[in-house]
């Protein structure tokens, strides 16, 4: 995967989505991959729990975005039961690219080709600043829990 740059169209889509939402452009591009919560936290100097992983799943053939703390695994059975959803399954790389327009490990919570139904992990509210993918393996953005909730139109949920 080539390194992201300031002219990467996937990252620029995220920047445009931030601007359209009236938010500051907080995107940072780093030289090395930050495709996992642990590597992102190490590079950014924050807790793994403050990394907001944007995870695309498939639910009854449609994309479902779960923005979850990097500190633990998502329990899709619990989420489906609590939210009255159908079966949630892991999406493959092609599905993620088709609906998010961004690669697995670099998916942002915004900047997708079309809106995706989104659930936001309530554990993330414990952090004053969150870091989320920004469209590539080398780009991250920072925002507050409330900004993330507003910009995604997410439903708050317990995901583990």
N, C-alpha and C positions, 0 to 999 in steps of 0.2 A: 504494500500500500504506500503510495507516494506521500511525502510529507505535505501537510496542509500549509497554505500560505495565506497571506492577507487577501489574495485574489481567488482563493478556492471558492467556487460557486456554492458549494454546500454550506460553507461557513458564512458566505455573504448572505445567503437566504436566512440564516439564523440572525445575523446582524440586522437585516431588514425587518424581520419579525419583531425583534426587540424594539427597534425604532417605531414601528407601526403601533406597538402597544404602549408607546410613551415611556419606555424604559431606557436607561443608560446603556450604551454599548460597553459591556464588561468582558467581552470575548478576549481571551489571551491565547496565543498560539505558541506552543513550546516545541523544541526540536525533537524530543523523543515521544514515543507513544504513551498516552495516558488512557489506554483503552480499558483498564480495570480500575476499580475503586481504590485498590491498594496503591497502584502506581500513581494514580492521580493525586491521592492524598499526600504521598511522599513528595511529589514534585511541587504541589501547591502549599505544602506545610500546614495541612489541616487534618482534622480527625477523619477517619474513613466513614464514620457515621454522618458526616456533613457532605458527603458526595451523594448527589441525587442521581442515581442510575435511571436512565430512561430505557425501559425494557418493553419491546414490542412482543405481544403474544397474539395468537389467533383464537378468536372466540366465535364459534358458529360461522366460520368463514370470513369474519370481519376482523380488522386490526383492533387491538386493545393496547393502550399504553399504560403501563404502571410505572410511576416515578417513585422509586423506593430508595431508602437509605442503603448505602453501600455496606452497612454493618451486618447485614444478614440476608438470608434467602427469603424470597417471596413464597408464600403459601397460597397457590392459586386455587386450591380446593376451598380454603377458608374464604377467600375473596369471592369466589363464585357463590358459595352458600350465603354469605352475609349480604351480597348485592343482588341476589336473584339472577345470576348470569348462567349461561350454558357452560359447556365444557371449555375450559381454557387450556390451550396447549402451546408449547414452545413453537415459535415461528422460525422458519429457516431463513438463511441469508437473503435469498431472492424475495421472499415475502416482505422482509424488513425494508429492503431497498425499494421495492415497489410502493409501499405505503408511507414510509418515512422519508425516502429520498436520501437516506444517510446510512452509512455502514454500521453493522453490529459493532459495539464498542465505541462508537462515536455519535450515537443517536442523541439528538437534543430533545428537550421537552416541547420545542416549538420549531417553526420553520418547515413544516411538512407540506407536501403538495395539496393536501386536503385535511380538514380537521379529523382528529382521531379521538374516539372516546377515551378519556383519561381518568385514572385514579391516582391520588396523591397520598403517599404513606404519611400518616400522622406523626410517626416518629421523627420526621424531618423538622417538625415545628420546634423541637428543642434547640435548634441551632440558629443563631442570629444571621449567619451567612451560609449559603449553600453553594456548591459548585456542581455544575451539570455539563454534560457533553455539549459541544457546539457545532456538531455536524461532521467532524472528522476525528481520527485517532489522536490528533495533536492539538485539538482546540477545546477549550473549556470556557464556560461563562459563569458569572457569579450573580446571585440575586437572593432576596429574602424569601422565606416560606410564603408570606402573603403575596409577594410579587409573583412567585411561581404558581400559586393557586389561581390568582387572577388571570395571568397570561395564558394558562392552559385551559381554564374553565373546568378544571378537574373536580371530581367528587373526592372529598377526603375519606380515607378508609384505613382500617387496620389491615396490614398486608402480611403479617406474620404472627 
